[in-house]
């Protein structure tokens, strides 16, 4: 089994690190929150005194941070993470950030002959806990194959999207589409409700028709239509509105840089921004349904 350093033990990182421990790896962890560290140490991980200590003399280092500025500061800052490792350590950043920052870190790592991959994830907290995440990787093919030693203990689907940064681009393309689908699905279901239809019956009809999509199939946004979804739990758990809004912002930045035309993505961002400003930022992203529902109240 491998020696792994894991830095960033939030809602996603904590369960991911625990799955590595459960798979038999030696895992040394660090987070600015001692509470977050303690919860993973309780499962058998070793607490490190710093991020650099967690990374030192490891075969793999995995980072899971909130935003690009945190990733850049951790890796590239004075006495940053790249000063604590050598060519024998594969650095894997699973944060969802802008592709430009991922490439900047990769360039700095390459100058020191340190292998680096971006590997953002899809699947939410539930997937992190269950070990069924999708990893969308960008980097050298050999590094990608080597990374499977640890990634396959945290995820079910491991994709190689291309060079460094490609993982980030693929992730935000997916999440932009997901936001558009969730908003459109919510709009259609509310229109059906407004016209006297039972949302469960309407969902069943659309699932057997050309409007079928992932939201209808696995993540219905209407309360009590589908069991075990955030919508049926007061929109608690799952993937927060503010995280979706962050990803839609990254998609907008990428679209601007590539001069891509993304009118539906821009509209979805505006809808989620409006929903967040209404005090719903910590709810699951399927709660966008309430934005359409509120128009009738």
BELKA-V685394 format. One record per helix or strand. SS is the DSSP state (h for helix, s for strand). FROM is the first residue (numbers start at 0). TO is the last residue. If there is no record, write none. Layout:
ss;from;to
SS;FROM;TO
SS;FROM;TO
This chain:
ss;from;to
s;2;6
h;12;21
s;25;29
h;33;40
s;45;46
h;50;54
s;59;62
h;67;75
h;80;82
s;89;92
h;98;110
s;115;121
h;123;129
s;132;137
h;140;150
s;154;161
h;165;193
h;198;206
h;213;217
h;229;232
s;239;239
h;240;257
h;262;279
s;283;283
h;284;293
